[in-house]
Each structure stands twice: as structure tokens, then as C-alpha cells.
């Protein structure tokens, strides 16, 4: 990467000191930049720099998390300038990474801040226990930022020291080396972090073990993933009873949340209500940016656990979306239901919604019977937290790891059936007697449904090495502005498992000139 840019981002991260901590805690941030000459003197300096380590979480989440599903058959975006549609069409280039550029730059900015913190924290005289906790937070956050880079770019330039000009000659590390460093940082974090944070929004021991579970799973290290998940399962996390309400601001930081990104207007907002919801729904067909697809809707089981088909005996011939897994109507708006207390918009000739015929309910303030007279009408006005790791994910990762180790044991069934038995979901348990292969497909289905709209499916199908099968398909568009159109998605196996490095970084780093990812 461009190390000059890396150094400048480090200085900016320290000066700006943004964060993702508890919402009222966000308001404690210093409003003015800090002079390095007078910094690293007091415990307050250490606290401010510690907050700075959280800064890039906003960058790698707010314009990213819901859009990741656009890269899969789960969702559609009509607007190339938002940076995601072109990736779904395999049109990303080293000169245009689309929305992935936000993740790349944001992750390195976060790494810069954490390296700066770890290089200087021992200069400050303060309580050693609190200092250790701060270090644990920095190790976790550096690991998280590198986990983003290794997931989408593979081997990357890995810098672990405070920025200096010698890093201009840094070489790209292998994917295995990056994963090893992530594991090292997270292991250190598990020993330093508390079970409960002093302020909501800060990472904990559960966050570290939760991310370790995912890191091991993504490398097919099944035993270690199951072991890390089991550590989280001892810590008192529980499934939030109401699936829909899990994603409402009123229930943030609940018993299911293990690691999330705290958002707050006006300095740390998102635009998810307008990206996901329908702007001006009474003016059919309205407007929205990210919409669930028919392909996703068809994946939801019938309420008795059977697969949806038009010939299924309990399928409603008048409305095939009735009698389905309750998570469908807790995740998605559709024709025949209310949207913010008005009928879901349908054009005069019967076409619903905007582009796909559906809209997201998850991660919006809207519901069937809400009555928001001042509906969200612009960007930067949302503040629902973005959940990165929650307990349902731990249970399903645990089930997946155990199934790969020894097939569908009782523990596998128990973990996945807990997710299906959430009170507002109440889906029947999986049938007994499944083979290892059958259970694997059930787990993959469950992950797609449980985390629809949460940005995990793209990573899942890539780590399962089935992306070329899943992503090369036509997406049916049945919305008011598309009326039966299709979009032919493209995924090129030889290159699209990884993103390209920015061309300017390749050009400016001497040891990166021949290290662009394959196909670019």
C-alpha cells in the first residue's frame, strides 16, 4: 500500500479521535485537534488516544455493512455510483474499488491509530489494570481491521509499528501470516479484556473470543473455532427474544450483542433508514437504495419447516409469502402488508415496491404499524447500531465447526435449534437423522436467513468456495420501476474471490509493483 498515505492517516486518526463507544460517551470527544508535543503525558491523553483506536469502525461500517448483501443474491442496488453494483457485475478495477475502497482505507486508518496507541501507551503513568484493558482493546481492534483486509484482499502489507518512512519498502505478507498475527492479537486481547465493559460500546473478552471463532472458522480450523465459541457460550450471552426488535435503537446493547458499532447523530450517523427503507412511501413507488430480492424471499421455509415451493400443500395460492418462516416478515416488507401504517406501495398496474418488489425492515425505524409523521428523508439521519457479532452467529458457527469435525451430533442440533426456537421465530427443530452433508446445507440455509441484510453472506459463500455457483445468476426484479426485468450477475472465479489493491498504492510502494492480486 501507499505508506505515505498510511502515515498521514495515522496523524489524522490521532488528531480527530473519533470513536464508536457508548452514545453519550461519543459526546465526550475533544472538539479540537491535539498537538503531539504535549500528548502522552496524562491518563486523559491515554483515554483520548484509546478512543481514537475505535475511529475507523465508522468508516468500515456506515457505508458498507448493509451494502455487502448487494454482492449476493440477497439484495439489489440500482445505483452504480454508490460503489457496489459494479462489484456484483465483476466490474471493479484497481482504479475503482467501489465501496470496497472505504473498507480498505478505513481499515488501514484504524491500524494506524492502534499502532500509534500501542507504541506510546507505556509512556503514561496510570493504573496498570486500566492500561492493560486499553491495550486489549487496541489489540482487538487492530485484529478486526486486519480481519477485514485479509478477508477481502488476502495477503496484505502488514505494519505493526508506529508509522515511519522505512515502511515505504514494506512487502506484502501472505494470507497465512496475516491470519497468524490476527490470532496473536486476539489471544492477547482475551487475556486483557474484561467480561463486561466499563462503558457500553467498548470491546470485551466475549468480543475477542467471538472474533477468534470467526477467524478460525474462515480458515477451516474447526476445532479451534468450536473451542473459542464454547468460551463465548459460557459468558452469559442469550438470544434476544424478539428477532425484529433486536435491530431497533430501543434495544441496542442487549444480551445478544457481542460486538457492535455505536452510531449517534450528528457526528456519527448512518443513512440506513433511507438506504433500506422507502423514501416517501405514499408517493408510489417511492425510492430506496438497497432492496431484498425474490431469490432471498424464496429461500425462507414454510412455517412447518418444509421447503417453499408453489406446490407445497401449505403454500397460500393467493399469496405465496404467507405461512412462511416468521423471520421473513420480521426482515422484509412486501405487498399486502402495511409500511409505516400505510399499505405497502403498489403501482396502478399492480407492481409492488421500487425495484425488486420488496424492502428491508431490518435496520430501519419503520415497521408495519409505526406512524412516523416525520419519516427519514435524507442521508446522515439514522443511528441504529450496526451489529458485527451476535450470539446467534456464535451458535451457528459452533454448529458448523462441530458438524465439520464429527457430523451432526446432539450439540450441533441443540445449537442450531436454539436459533430456530427464538420466541418470535418459533420454527420447528431440524429433522433427526441428517447426514453430515445434509446438516451442512441446513446450516448454510440458516445462516443466510438469520443474517439476511447483515453483510455476512458474501463472506460465507466465498469461504465455502461456492461463490462461482451462487453469484453467477440472474436476479429477478419485480418492482414498480423495473416490472419483470432481470440483472445478470457475474463472478469470475479466477479473480473475484479477492479485491484489487488500489493502483496508486501499487505505483507508490516499490515492493508492491508485482504483487497485485490475480486477474487485475
Order of alpha helices (4+ residues) and beta strands (2+ residues): alpha-alpha-alpha-alpha-beta-alpha-alpha-alpha-alpha-alpha-alpha-beta-alpha-beta-alpha-alpha-beta-beta-beta-beta-beta-alpha-alpha-alpha-alpha-alpha-beta-beta-alpha
